[in-house]
Amino acid sequence: MNKEDEVLARVRELYNKMAWLNKLKMEESLKGYTPSEVHCIEYMEENADSNVTILADSCYMTRGAISKMTKKLIKKGLIESYQKPDNKKEIYFRLTEQGKKVYKIHDDLHNEFKERDKVVFEEVTEEQFDSILRFVDRYSKHLDTEIEKLDMQPE
C-alpha cells in the first residue's frame, strides 16, 4: 500500500471509529431526530439568517431535501420560519426554544467527546497541528474543485 492509500484508509478508519463510538450516545440522547436534522439545527444555531439555499450548501444536500427537512423540523416544533422586513421574498429559519434544547444536547455531547479525546490532542505540537490543517485544507479545496467540475453542487 502506498502512502496516499494508507492515509486515506487510516482517515476512513478513524472516522468510522469516531462515528461508531459516538453513535450510541448520540442516538440515545437525540432519539427521534436524524443526524441530518441535528446537523441542520446545529448550523442554524451557529449561523444567523439561514435559508434553504444556505442550508443546502452547508449540509451538502439539495434544496428540495432541505425544504422537506425544514417542514419536518417546523412540524416537530424545533424551528420557525421568518422574513426580514426589508425582504419579503426570502424565508429564513431560526430555532425555537425546543430546537435550542436539541442543539444544547448535541453541543454537550460534542464537548464530552472532545474531553474524552483530549489526551491525544495534548500530545500534538503546534507544528504538527499546522501541518495537519494545511493538508486537510488543501485536500478539501481539491474536493471542492472536483465537485464544481462535475456540477454536483446542491441545487
Protein Blocks (a to p, Z undefined) as FASTA:
>chain_A
ZZklmmmmmmmmmmmmmmmmmmmmmmmmmgoiafklmmmmmmmmmoghiafklmmmmnop
afklmmmmmmmmmmnopaccdddfklmkbccddddfklmmmmmmmmmmmmmmmmmmmmmm
mmpcfklmmmmmmmmmmmmmmmmmmmmmnopacZZ
